[in-house]
Amino acid sequence: MRSSPPEARALIAPALFALALLALPGATPAQSAYRHRDADGRWVFTDRASPSAAAADEPIALGHEPEALQISVTRTDSGNRMDLIAASNCLCVVTLRVTIEQSDFPEVPQGGTYLVRLEPHARGTVLEARRTASGNSGLRYAWKAALGSPEAVHTPARPYRAPFALGETFTVSQAYPLRITHVTPDSQYAVDIALPDGTPVYAARAGLVINLRHDSFRSAAAPAMLDQANMLEILHDDGTIAVYAHLQWDSIRVRIGQHVQLGEYIANSGNTGFTTGPHLHFAVWRNDGAADVSIPIQFAGAGGVAVTPGTAIPLTAY
């Protein structure tokens, strides 16, 4: 579920664990970061330059994908008229629910809810109103958005491919009904797989890349990390969306707008965001009309037999 405070905001990260990373429209504030190789030849990432010239610091430009998903609800005023305009550059359908928290416009009741559906790369009017003779024009609102068509029906042609190398086996560290961290509708049926940091991740199903983040190299079991996971969102042909999260810094090999094939190498697993250790968080979402909710999935097993993931069960890619 995507949400915003009353001001116009732009969505540039997924709602992993029901929390979105929000930024004001326009440029994202620049961050400074550096990397250098240590004595063992491993990359070290830090937000400060090394005091040793021998470390050969290399500056890193941190920021979101230039074409990253942007959704906004903005107020415009012209004379006595006020409009709320929703906009999205998403490659998929987006639905928004706008709630009025305070209003000086008689035509816009406090507590009112407005639903808007935006087709890919579209804008739409949420509401319009005129000032009264008093001239008061206060308006406070909040919005939430969900990706994908509410008419989407989950119809995969085959069970999902386990998202790692064929023949490899890794343990499922959390799956339904266990809900230690999967406590929100978008993560209820998510599957956590204990992939070591840097393990190649392959597409579990073909689709279109609609959103990604690749610039985070931080992790901790702290609320501040909830919006710091690197991730990919891939739209399937039935309108559902696959989410691959906690990916390794700068390891994503695809771009927004790219079609990926089943089994295509798309990124490396990592340890970014709200996490206590390296793993891959994999979920499939559908838009239930008001929010993105996870749905049960199965993986392909030996001989094409469908395998339901379970906590502590080994999972092999076929």
JOWO-V89418 format. One line per field, one symbol per residue. phi: phi as a letter, one per 20 degrees, with the letter a starting at -180 (. if undefined). Layout:
BEGIN
phi = ???
END
This chain:
BEGIN
phi = .dbbffffccecbfeflmcdedbfgofegfddbccbeefenefddbecfffeffflfcfdeereggeggccbcceccbmedccddebbdfecfcdcdddeebbeegfcffnfccdcddfglccbefacbcfeffnfbfbcbcbcccenffefcfcffbgffgebfgnfccefeabgefcfdeddgfcgdfcedfefgnfgddffafrdfdaabceecdbaecgfegddefbccceefenececdcmffgldfdccgneedegnffdadfbbdneadafadecbddceeocbecfcfccdfdgmnffdefcgmefcdec
END
